[in-house]
């Protein structure tokens, strides 16, 4: 539910990022996306509350970064992911961490 261009736009800070469309998972259900992310070491970055709930119930892997903005522009999401880069990296380096919540005023 995030723009397909976001992974490319953030490639300088988050190398190896990919949108589900790039992975052939555009029409995949949540379980398939979850399993793919876990198997391939991806962190799911999403606005979808279903992945937040799944991370709380199952724990990692994969890790989930929940972008809690409501309606917004891709540039807004990009700005927060850039501003919170060190927090995101610290989160992804902790194998026990399941969920990182990013809010517009973080």
N, C-alpha and C positions, 0 to 999 in steps of 0.2 A: 503493500500500500504506500510505498515511497516511490518517488520518481526514478525511473531507470537510469537517468543521467547522474544521479547522486553519487553512485559508486565511482564513476569516472571523475567527477568533480572533486572528490575527496581522495583520489588516488595518490596524491603527494604525501598525505598524512597517514592513509590507511591502505598501503599497497596490498594487492591481492584481493581487494574487495570486489564483489560481483553482485549484480542484481539477479533475482530468481529467473528473469527472462534470459539472461546470458547463460544460465546453467540449464536451460530447457525445462524449467520448473514453473513457468508462468501459470499453467492451469492445474498445478499440483495442489493436493489438499495439505492442510497444516501438518499432518503426521509425516507426509513425504518430505516436506521442507525441513521439518525438525530432524528427521533421520539423516537426511543429506548433510545438514549443517553439523550434526554430531559426528558423522563418519569422516567428514573432510576438514574439521577444525575451524569451521566458520562460527562467528558470533552473529546471531540474528538481530538486526536492527529494524525495528518495526513500530508502527503506531497501533498495531492490532492488539487489543486487550487479551485475545485468546492465547497469544504466545506468552504474555505476562503471566497469565494464570497457569499455563503449562509449566513455565519455569519454576513457579512457586511449588507446584505439586511434584514435579519430577526432579528438579535440581539439574545441575549441569552434568555432562555436556548436552546440548550446546548452551552457551551463555546467551542471555537476551538483554539487549539494550532497548528499553521501551521509551520511545519518543512521545512524551505526553503533552501534545500541543493543541490538539483539536485541528480545526481548519487553519492551514498556513501555507505559505509559499515554500518551494524547495529551497530557496535562498535562506529562509529562516532556519530550516533544519540544518543546512550546511553550516551556517554561522555558529549554531550551538555545538555541533560536532567538532568544529574547529576550535572554538573557545574552550571546550571541555576535553581536548585531546589527551592531556596528561591524566585526567580522571578515567577516561575510557581505556587508556593503556594500562593503568594500574588495575582496573577491573579485569581486563582480559588476561593479565598475568597471574591472577589469583584463581587457581583451579577449583577452589571451593565456592567461589562467587557465582551466583545463578542469575541475578537480575540487577541491572543498573537502570535507574529511572532518571531521564533527562527531561526537565521542564523548561519552558520558555524563559523563565527568570532564574535559571540555575546559576 
